Amino acid sequence: MSDAILAKVRKLLAKAEDPACTAAEAEAFTAKATELIARYGVDRALLAARDPATDPVGDRVLDLLAPYALDKAGLLAAVATALRCRCVRRRAGNGFAMHLFGFDSDLERVDLLFTSLLVQAAHGLAAADVPAGEQPAAFRRSWLAGFAAVVAERLRDAEAAAAASTVAAPGPSVALVLADRSDRVDRRIAEVYPRLRTAGRRRLAGSGMRQGADAGREADLGGTRLDRGRPTPLGTGRRPG
């Protein structure tokens, strides 16, 4: 069932990205894809509650390179948190190494969505007009922050709706299953990083927040672009291993 859901998500988003598709049709396809990928996460969680071997807690590292490495890290953290994963940011050369923790199915969802969203963000930034007299880098950073904030909100809403609409088999409720998964991920991080500190809030000077937020509302949240290792216009790093 999970493989069938992901296959349907890819087909829906392929239709949404077709140039011949109207705006209304694309929005409908994207909304359905978002719903399905959220349901995929809940289905895998309930299956693992009955058979833990199907979905163990794992981790992976993603390299995020300049330019805008910190902003890419912010987008990745937003997606990961919304999909019940956690990440630790480490400085690495001219960028960051993001150490992600979560159940395998959730890490798969994060990787899938983040890859697609980086490409979509690059396209959106290329089309955005920097206001006269404003520093382009500052504008782009604030644009990416707005984009990440709205994407995270949309993902959280989809996750909550999927959990609320699911009737679990006899046993723990869906809410308890998901809460237990979050606790287990938190414990795994604490084992690996016992002295972890929370990063401070960034202050951004650019005026691109609203345009980025608008682009985030229109972004496809099912990720059909899964060509690992292919550089994107934002210069995403490779996935080690």
N, C-alpha and C positions, 0 to 999 in steps of 0.2 A: 504494500500500500504506500509506503513512504517513497519508494522509487517512482511509483505512478504519479504521486502528487508533484514531485519535483519535475517530472517530464511534462506534466500539464502546465506548471508554472513557466517553464521555458517556452512552450508553445504559445501561451497567452502573451508573454512579453515580446515574442517575435512578431506577433500580430500588432501589438501596441507600437512597435518601432517601425512598422511598415510605413513608408512615406505616403501611401495611398489611404492610410487610416485617418479618419477624422479625429478632431480633438476629443469629441464626446466618446467615440469608440475607444480611443487610446486610454482615456481616463477609466472607462469601464473595465477594460482588459487589465490595467494596472491594479485597480482596486481588488479584482478577483485574485490576481496573482499574490498580492500582499496577504490576503485572507488565507490562501492556501499554504503559503510558506509558514505562517504563524501556526496553522493547524498541524503542519508537519512537525513542528517543534513540540507541540503538546502530545501528539501521537507517539513520538519517540520517547518522550518522558514517561508516559503511562506504560509503554512496553517495557522500558528499563526498570520500572518499579516492580514488574512481575519477573523480569529476567535481567538482572544487572549486567550480565556479560554482553548484552546487545549494545550497550552504550556507556562505556567507562568514562571516568574523568580523565582528561588529557590536557596537553598544553602544546603550544607551537609558538615559534618566533617569526615575526614579520619585520623585515628591514624597511624603513621608510627614509628615503634619501631626499636631499635638497633638490629643487627648491621647495619651500613651504613644508618642510618635514614636520614641524611642530603642528601645523594646521592639519596635515594628513593624520597625525597621531590623534588629534582631537576628534576627527571624523571617525576613525577606527574605534576610539574609546566610546563614542556615542552609540555606534552600532553594536559593539560588543556588550555594553551594559544593558541595552534594550533587549538583547537576545539572551540574557541570563549568563553572560560570560564576564570575566574580569580581565583587566590587563595592567601590566606594569611597564612603565616607560623607562628605558635606559638610554643614556647617551651613547652613540656609536659612530665615531668618525664625524662626518659632516651631516649626520642625520640621527635617527633613533632606532633602537631595536625594541619592538613592542612584544613583550612576553605575554601571550594570551593563555588563560586558563578557562576550562569549561568542559562540559560533556562533549564527546566526539560529534554528536549530531548538531549541537549548537555551534561548535567551532566551525563545522562545515557550513552552516548558514551564515556565520559572520564572514568567512572567507569569500563565499559566493557573493554576498551583498556588497561587501567593501570593494571588491574588484570592480564590480559594475558601477558603483557610486563614484569611484575615482574618475572613471571615464566620463560619466555624466557631468560631474563637477567641472572637469576640464572643458567640456563642450559649453557649459553654461558660462564659465569665466571668459571663454573666447568671444562669446556673444555679448557680454556685459560691457556697457560703456562706462569708462572711468570718468567721473566728473572733472570738469576743467579745473586745473590747479591742484588736484589731489594727487598724492603720491600713489602710483599704481600698486606697489606692494602692500601698502596699508589698506587700500580698498579691497584687494583680493583676499587678504587675511580676514577682514570683517565679513566679506561675502561668504567665505568658507565656513566661518563660525555660524552665520545665519542658516546656511544650508544644512550643517550638521545638527543644529538645534531642532529644526523642523523635521528632518528625517528621523531623529530619535523619538520625537513626539509621535509621529505616525506609526513607527514600529511598536512603541509601547501600547498604543491604542489597539493595534492589531493583535498583539500578544494577549492583552486583557480580554478582548472580545473572543478570541479562540478559546481561552481557558474557561470563560463564563458559559460558553455554548457547548462545552464538552461534558458529557455524562460519563463518569468513570465507572469501570466495572466494580463489583464488590471489593471493598478495601479502602485504603486512604483516599480522601478527596483529591481533586485535581490541585486545589490550592496547597494542600499539605505536601503533595508530591513535588510541586514546583519549588516550594519553600525549602524542602529538604535538599533538593538539588543545589539551590543557591548556597545553603549552609555548607554543603560538601565542597563546593568550589572555593568558598571563603577559607575553609580549613586547609585546603590544598595550597592556597597562596601563602597562608600563615606558616606552613611548614617550609616552604621554599624561601620566603622573604619574611623572617620573623621580626625584622625591624623596619618594616615598610612605612614610609611617610607619605602623607597626602600632598599633592602638588597644590600650590597657591593659584588663585583665580587670575587669569590673564586680563589685561586691560588693552583694548583695541581702539585705535584712533580712526580707522577708516569708516566710510559711510555706506559700505556695501552690504550691511546686515540685512536690510529689507529685500534687496534684490536676491541675495543668497537664499533667504527664507522662501521667497516666491519660487525659486528654482527647486528648492527642497520639496515644496508641495506638489510639484509636477514630476518629481523623479520616479523612475521605475524602481520598485523595491523587490524585484525578484531575481535580478542579475542574470542576464543571458550571456554576458561576456566573461567567459571563464578561461581564456587563453593565458594560462599561468606563464610567467616569465616574460610576457610581451610588454614592452614599455608603453606607458600611456602618456598623453600630453602633460600630465602633472608629474611625470617621472617617478612613478611608484617603484619601490625597491622589490627585489626578488623575495620569494619565500624560501628560506634556507632548507636544505635537505630535499 
